[in-house]
Amino acid sequence: MRYRTLNSRMFIHHRAELSKLLLPNSLAVLNANDIPPTNADGSMVMRPNSDLFYLSGVEQEESILLLYPEAHEENMREILFLRETNDLIAVWEGHKLTKKEASKLSGIKRVEWLCEFPALFHRLTCECDHVYLNSNEHKRAHIDVESRDARFVRDTQARYPLHDYQRLARLMHRLRGVKSDYELDLIKQACAITKAGFLRVCKFVKPGVAETEVEAEFAHEFIRRRGGFAYSPIIASGKNSCVLHYLSNDQPCRTGEVLLLDVAASYANYNSDLTRTIPVSGRFTRRQRQIYDAVLRVFRETCKAATPGKLPKQWQKDAEAVMQEELLQLGLLKPSQVRRQDPDKPALKKYFMHGVGHPIGLDVHDVGITTEPIQAGWVLTVEPGIYLPKEGFAIRLENDILVKEGGNVDLMTDIPIEAEEVEALLRRRDKRVPGSAP
């Protein structure tokens, strides 16, 4: 792993919290993700299963975690199963976890090779009353490929058709919504790496540089700090800034344009999410500044409005109400349009068409039960924007906040966001000594 070794107490704590939510005499099983293929004999880098990592810290392929908190024998209550290595695997793929290393990493005392799983699983399945199986239940997921967990669910239910099966995902969503102190430290580290990348880019951007080059500057800073991209970076200049999920990143940055940077780092599988919109020439035009300040005001109000006890859909409506007032003040909306609007299709959607924020953590669009009220301990993005394709630009701003009783905490408060701060950063680029480190 490229990041520092994590404290096993985090995973011990997470497993203990899950145990409290399981029905009496229950068994739970989680599988690692598959390694996706590409073409010919190629494969992608495996993305750790977020739930498995949350409970064990293990990122290795084919791993299985079995939890049975009330098993009759104490050494059956937590078992981690690993792919057994050999000399050939070591030569071609490198080091794999030993049992001792996995135990130290996860805090799980009993670690076995995968060959032991079928017999142990059969024995414990026959003893338990309920079996919790996992699946990807994110409501925005489009699932076309059968996962390792899905295959396991199918095979297990065919083998043991009379058992009582329960959904583990629902419990994991509840647990992962509220971040532990251990998790917050990792998210803050991801935010710190993001800040370093943004400051580097502000010293680099000028008319004539390519979006591709800007992406490379972020990559350099993120990787050298043992992080990575939390998601595919959006580096959108000029009219490209109006494309919500612009990914081409291949156009030049021109004089007078804005450059929308929706780019953030991950660290130890925990993610941050940042958006800034900066003037390529170093100073916003009067019109760009007008829109920028309006978005910033919506951002400030929305950060405060994410209060414990409020439903996420109400938070969205509150943000839209603030945005509507700003659009009226800008003359982009007329009072008559607001009076005549369809409540299900508000007029402001022409300029602000997406959600104002989402949970973030082990996944960028993290799991959580968003049909229930916001809770203290949630980490949310706040990302209002105004999109003006006819004028050839958009402004979007985004930080990550920790929801707390008595006032939320902006985890990116030290990353410049005021227009004057951003312009000052860009002016400093001309003072850099050629060849010096950003």
For each residue, the residues with C-beta under 8 A, 3 or more apart:
1: 5 59 268
2: 226
3: 6 226 227 267 268
4: 226 268
5: 1 105
6: 3 10 11 57 105 182 186 268
7: 10 182
8: 11 12 57 104 105 106 107
9: 12 13 107 182
10: 6 7 13 14 57 180 182 183
11: 6 8 14 15 54 55 56 57 105 106 107
12: 8 9 15 16 107
13: 9 10 16 17 180 182
14: 10 11 17 18 54 55 175 180
15: 11 12 18 19 55 56 67 78 107
16: 12 13 19 20
17: 13 14 20 21 175
18: 14 15 21 22 28 55 67 171 172 175
19: 15 16 22 67 69
20: 16 17
21: 17 18 171 174 175
22: 18 19 26 28 67 69 130 132 171
23: 26 129 130 166
24: 70 129 130
25: 70 127 128 129 130
26: 22 23 68 69 70 128 129 130 131 132 166
27: 66 67 68 124 125 128 130 131 132
28: 18 22 66 67 68 131 132 133 134 168
29: 64 65 66 67 121 131 132 133 134 152 156
30: 49 51 52 55 64 65 134 149 168
31: 49 52 63 64 134 147 148 149 152
32: 46 48 49 52 58 60 61 62 63 64 148
33: 46 47 48 49 61 147 148
34: 46 147 148
35: 43 44 46 61
36: 43 44 46 145
37: 42 43 44
38: 42 43 44
39: 42
40:
41:
42: 37 38 39
43: 35 36 37 38
44: 35 36 37 38
45:
46: 32 33 34 35 36 59 61
47: 33
48: 32 33 52 53 58 59 269
49: 30 31 32 33 52 53 149
50: 53 54 176 269 362 363 367
51: 30 54 55 134 168 169 172 176
52: 30 31 32 48 49 55 56 58 63 65
53: 48 49 50 56 57 58 59 269 362
54: 11 14 50 51 172 175 176 362
55: 11 14 15 18 30 51 52 65 67
56: 11 15 52 53 63 65 80 105 106 108
57: 6 8 10 11 53 105 106
58: 32 48 52 53 63 65 80 82 97 102 105 106
59: 1 46 48 53 269
60: 32 63 82 83 96 97
61: 32 33 35 46 83
62: 32 82 83 114
63: 31 32 52 56 58 60 80 81 82 83
64: 29 30 31 32 80 81 114 117
65: 29 30 52 55 56 58 78 79 80 81 108
66: 27 28 29 78 79 80 81 117 120 121 124
67: 15 18 19 22 27 28 29 55 77 78
68: 26 27 28 71 76 77 78 124 128
69: 19 22 26 77
70: 24 25 26 77
71: 68 74 76 77 124 127
72: 76 127
73: 76 77
74: 71 77
75: 109 110
76: 68 71 72 73 79 110 120 124
77: 67 68 69 70 71 73 74
78: 15 65 66 67 68 108 109 110
79: 65 66 76 108 110 111 112 120
80: 56 58 63 64 65 66 102 103 106 108 110 111 112
81: 63 64 65 66 111 112 113 114 116 117
82: 58 60 62 63 96 97 99 102 111 112 113 114
83: 60 61 62 63 96 113 114
84: 113 114 115
85: 89 90 95 96
86: 89 90
87: 90 91
88: 91 92
89: 85 86 92 93 96
90: 85 86 87 93 94 95 96
91: 87 88
92: 88 89
93: 89 90 96
94: 90
95: 85 90
96: 60 82 83 85 89 90 93
97: 58 60 82 101 102 105
98: 101 102
99: 82 102 103 111 112
100: 103 104 111
101: 97 98 104 105
102: 58 80 82 97 98 99 105 106 108 111
103: 80 99 100 106 107 108 109 110 111
104: 8 100 101 107
105: 5 6 8 11 56 57 58 97 101 102
106: 8 11 56 57 58 80 102 103
107: 8 9 11 12 15 103 104
108: 56 65 78 79 80 102 103 111
109: 75 78 103
110: 75 76 78 79 80 103
111: 79 80 81 82 99 100 102 103 108
112: 79 80 81 82 99 116 117 120
113: 81 82 83 84 116
114: 62 64 81 82 83 84 117
115: 84
116: 81 112 113 119 120
117: 64 66 81 112 114 120 121
118: 121 122
119: 116 122 123
120: 66 76 79 112 116 117 123 124
121: 29 66 117 118 124 125
122: 118 119 125 126
123: 119 120 126 127
124: 27 66 68 71 76 120 121 127 128
125: 27 121 122 128 131 156 160 163
126: 122 123
127: 25 71 72 123 124
128: 25 26 27 68 124 125 131
129: 23 24 25 26 164
130: 22 23 24 25 26 27 163 164 165 166
131: 26 27 28 29 125 128 156 160 163 164 165 166
132: 22 26 27 28 29 165 166 167 168 171
133: 28 29 149 152 153 156 165 166 167 168
134: 28 29 30 31 51 149 153 168 169 172
135: 147 149 150 153 167 168 169
136: 141 143 147 149 169
137: 141 167 169 170 173 367
138: 141 363 365 367
139:
140: 365
141: 136 137 138
142:
143: 136 147
144:
145: 36
146: 150 151
147: 31 33 34 135 136 143 150 151
148: 31 32 33 34 151 152
149: 30 31 49 133 134 135 136 152 153
150: 135 146 147 153 154
151: 146 147 148 154 155
152: 29 31 133 148 149 155 156
153: 133 134 135 149 150 156 157
154: 150 151 157 158
155: 151 152 158 159
156: 29 125 131 133 152 153 159 160
157: 153 154 160 161 163 165
158: 154 155 161
159: 155 156
160: 125 131 156 157 163
161: 157 158
162:
163: 125 130 131 157 160
164: 129 130 131
165: 130 131 132 133 157
166: 23 26 130 131 132 133
167: 132 133 135 137 170 171
168: 28 30 51 132 133 134 135 171 172
169: 51 134 135 136 137 172 173 367
170: 137 167 173 174 369
171: 18 21 22 132 167 168 174 175
172: 18 51 54 134 168 169 175 176 367
173: 137 169 170 176 177 367 368 369
174: 21 170 171 177 369
175: 14 17 18 21 54 171 172 178
176: 50 51 54 172 173 361 362 366 367 368
177: 173 174 359 366 367 368 369 375 377 378
178: 175 375 376 377 378
179: 183 184 187 361 377 378 379 402
180: 10 13 14 183 184
181: 184 185
182: 6 7 9 10 13 185 186
183: 10 179 180 186 187 270 361
184: 179 180 181 187 188 379 402
185: 181 182 188 189
186: 6 182 183 189 190 267 268 269 270
187: 179 183 184 190 191 270 271 272 360 361 379 400 411
188: 184 185 191 192 411
189: 185 186 192 193 227 267 268 270
190: 186 187 193 194 227 230 264 265 266 267 270 271 272
191: 187 188 194 195 264 265 272 274 400 411 412 415
192: 188 189 195 196
193: 189 190 196 197 221 222 225 227 265 267 272
194: 190 191 197 198 222 263 264 265 272 274 412 415
195: 191 192 198 199 412 414 415
196: 192 193 199 200 221 225
197: 193 194 200 201 217 218 221 222 263 265
198: 194 195 201 202 261 263 274 276 415
199: 195 196 202 203 425 438
200: 196 197 203 204 217 218 220 221 438
201: 197 198 204 205 214 217 218 261
202: 198 199 205 278 422 425 426 428 429
203: 199 200 425 428 429 432 438
204: 200 201 209 213 214 217 429 438
205: 201 202 209 214 253 259 278 280 426 429
206: 209 253 280 281 282 429
207: 253 254 255 280 281
208: 252 253 254
209: 204 205 206 213 214 252 253
210: 213 214 250 251 252 253
211: 214 215 235 236 237 240 248 249 250 251 252 253 259
212: 215 216 235 249 250
213: 204 209 210 216 217
214: 201 204 205 209 210 211 217 218 235 249 253 259 261
215: 211 212 218 219 233 235 249 263
216: 212 213 219 220
217: 197 200 201 204 213 214 220 221 438
218: 197 200 201 214 215 221 222 229 233 235 263
219: 215 216 222 223 229
220: 200 216 217 223 224
221: 193 196 197 200 217 218 224 225 438
222: 193 194 197 218 219 225 227 228 229 265
223: 219 220 226 227 228
224: 220 221
225: 193 196 221 222 265
226: 2 3 4 223 267
227: 3 189 190 193 222 223 265 266 267
228: 222 223 265 266
229: 218 219 222 232 233 263 264 265 266
230: 190 264 265 266 271 272 273 364
231: 264 271 273 364
232: 229 247
233: 215 218 229 247 249 261 262 263
234: 245 246 247 249 260 261 262 263 275
235: 211 212 214 215 218 246 249 259 260 261 263
236: 211 240 241 242 243 246 249 259 260 261 262
237: 211 240 241 251 252 253 254 257 258 259 260 280
238: 241 251 253 254 257 258 392 393
239: 242 389 392 393
240: 211 236 237 243 246 248 251 260
241: 236 237 238 246 258 259 260 277 387 393 394 395 396
242: 236 239 387 388 389 392 393 394
243: 236 240 246
244: 353 354 387
245: 234
246: 234 235 236 240 241 243 249
247: 232 233 234
248: 211 240 251
249: 211 212 214 215 233 234 235 236 246
250: 210 211 212
251: 210 211 237 238 240 248
252: 208 209 210 211 237
253: 205 206 207 208 209 210 211 214 237 238 257 259 280
254: 207 208 237 238 257 280
255: 207 280 281
256: 280 281 285
257: 237 238 253 254 279 280 281 392 393
258: 237 238 241 277 278 279 280 284 288 393 394 395
259: 205 211 214 235 236 237 241 253 277 278 279 280
260: 234 235 236 237 240 241 275 276 277 394 395 396
261: 198 201 214 233 234 235 236 274 275 276 277 278
262: 233 234 236 273 274 275 396 398
263: 194 197 198 215 218 229 233 234 235 274
264: 190 191 194 229 230 231 271 272 273 274
265: 190 191 193 194 197 222 225 227 228 229 230 271 272
266: 190 227 228 229 230 269 270 271 272
267: 3 186 189 190 193 226 227 270
268: 1 3 4 6 186 189
269: 48 50 53 59 186 266 362
270: 183 186 187 189 190 266 267 361 362
271: 187 190 230 231 264 265 266 360 361 362 363 364 366
272: 187 190 191 193 194 230 264 265 266 360 400 411 412
273: 230 231 262 264 360 364 381 383 398 400
274: 191 194 198 261 262 263 264 398 399 400 412 415
275: 234 260 261 262 383 385 396 397 398
276: 198 260 261 397 398 415 417 422
277: 241 258 259 260 261 292 394 395 396 397
278: 202 205 258 259 261 422 426
279: 257 258 259 282 283 284 285 288 422 423 426
280: 205 206 207 237 253 254 255 256 257 258 259
281: 206 207 255 256 257
282: 206 279 423 426 427 429
283: 279 423 426
284: 258 279 288 289 292 419 423
285: 256 279 288 289
286: 289 290
287: 290 291 391
288: 258 279 284 285 291 292 393 395
289: 284 285 286 292 293 419
290: 286 287 293 294 330
291: 287 288 294 295 330 386 388 393 395
292: 277 284 288 289 295 296 395 397 419
293: 289 290 296 297 419
294: 290 291 297 298 326 327 329 330 386 395
295: 291 292 298 299 326 384 385 386 395 396 397
296: 292 293 299 300 397 417 418 419
297: 293 294 300 301 322 326
298: 294 295 301 302 319 322 323 326 384
299: 295 296 302 303 382 383 384 397 398 399 417
300: 296 297 303 304
301: 297 298 304 305 318 319 322
302: 298 299 305 306 315 318 319 322 356 357 382 384
303: 299 300 306 382 399 401 408 410
304: 300 301 307 407 408
305: 301 302 310 315 318 319
306: 302 303 310 315 357 374 378 380 382 401 403 408
307: 304 310 374 403 408
308: 373 374 375 376 403 404 405
309: 373 374
310: 305 306 307 314 315 318 373 374
311: 314 315 371 372 373 374
312: 315 316 370 371 374
313: 316 317
314: 310 311 317 318
315: 302 305 306 310 311 312 318 319 356 357 374
316: 312 313 319 320 355 356
317: 313 314 320 321
318: 301 302 305 310 314 315 321 322
319: 298 301 302 305 315 316 322 323 356 357 384
320: 316 317 323 324 346 348 352 356
321: 317 318 324 325
322: 297 298 301 302 318 319 325 326
323: 298 319 320 326 327 348 351 352 384 386
324: 320 321 327 328 333 338 346 347 348
325: 321 322 328 329
326: 294 295 297 298 322 323 329 330 386
327: 294 323 324 330 332 333 348 351 352 386
328: 324 325 331 332 333 334 335 338
329: 294 325 326
330: 290 291 294 326 327 333 386
331: 328 334
332: 327 328 351 386 388
333: 324 327 328 330 337 338 347 348 351
334: 328 331 337 338
335: 328 338 339
336: 339 340
337: 333 334 340 341 347
338: 324 328 333 334 335 341 347
339: 335 336
340: 336 337
341: 337 338 345 346 347
342: 345 346
343: 346
344:
345: 341 342 349
346: 320 324 341 342 343 349
347: 324 333 337 338 341 350
348: 320 323 324 327 333 351 352
349: 345 346 352 353
350: 347 353
351: 323 327 332 333 348 386 387 388
352: 320 323 327 348 349 384 385 386 387
353: 244 349 350 387
354: 244 383 385
355: 316 358 383
356: 302 315 316 319 320 382 383 384
357: 302 306 315 319 380 381 382 383
358: 355 365 366 380 381
359: 177 365 366 367 368 370 378 379 380
360: 187 271 272 273 363 364 365 366 379 380 381 400
361: 176 179 183 187 270 271 366 379
362: 50 53 54 176 269 270 271 366
363: 50 138 271 360 366 367
364: 230 231 271 273 360
365: 138 140 358 359 360
366: 176 177 271 358 359 360 361 362 363 379
367: 50 137 138 169 172 173 176 177 359 363
368: 173 176 177 359 378
369: 170 173 174 177 372
370: 312 359
371: 311 312
372: 311 369 375
373: 308 309 310 311
374: 306 307 308 309 310 311 312 315 378 380 403
375: 177 178 308 372 378 403
376: 178 308 403 404 405
377: 177 178 179 402 403 404
378: 177 178 179 306 359 368 374 375 402 403
379: 179 184 187 359 360 361 366 400 401 402 403 411
380: 306 357 358 359 360 374 400 401 403
381: 273 357 358 360 398 399 400 401
382: 299 302 303 306 356 357 398 399 400 401
383: 273 275 299 354 355 356 357 396 397 398
384: 295 298 299 302 319 323 352 356 396 397
385: 275 295 352 354 394 395 396 397
386: 291 294 295 323 326 327 330 332 351 352 394 395 396
387: 241 242 244 351 352 353 394
388: 242 291 332 351 391 392 393 394
389: 239 242 392 394
390:
391: 287 388
392: 238 239 242 257 388 389
393: 238 239 241 242 257 258 288 291 388
394: 241 242 258 260 277 385 386 387 388 389
395: 241 258 260 277 288 291 292 294 295 385 386
396: 241 260 262 275 277 295 383 384 385 386
397: 275 276 277 292 295 296 299 383 384 385 417
398: 262 273 274 275 276 299 381 382 383
399: 274 299 303 381 382 410 411 412 413 415 417
400: 187 191 272 273 274 360 379 380 381 382 410 411 412
401: 303 306 379 380 381 382 408 409 410 411
402: 179 184 377 378 379 408 409 411
403: 306 307 308 374 375 376 377 378 379 380 408
404: 308 376 377 407 408 409
405: 308 376
406:
407: 304 404
408: 303 304 306 307 401 402 403 404
409: 401 402 404 413
410: 303 399 400 401 413
411: 187 188 191 272 379 399 400 401 402
412: 191 194 195 272 274 399 400 415 417
413: 399 409 410
414: 195
415: 191 194 195 198 274 276 399 412
416: 421 422 424 425
417: 276 296 299 397 399 412 421 422
418: 296 421 422
419: 284 289 292 293 296 422 423
420: 423 424
421: 416 417 418 424 425
422: 202 276 278 279 416 417 418 419 425 426
423: 279 282 283 284 419 420 426 427
424: 416 420 421 427 428
425: 199 202 203 416 421 422 428 429
426: 202 205 278 279 282 283 422 423 429
427: 282 423 424 430 431
428: 202 203 424 425 431 432
429: 202 203 204 205 206 282 425 426 432
430: 427
431: 427 428
432: 203 428 429 436 438
433: 436
434:
435:
436: 432 433
437:
438: 199 200 203 204 217 221 432
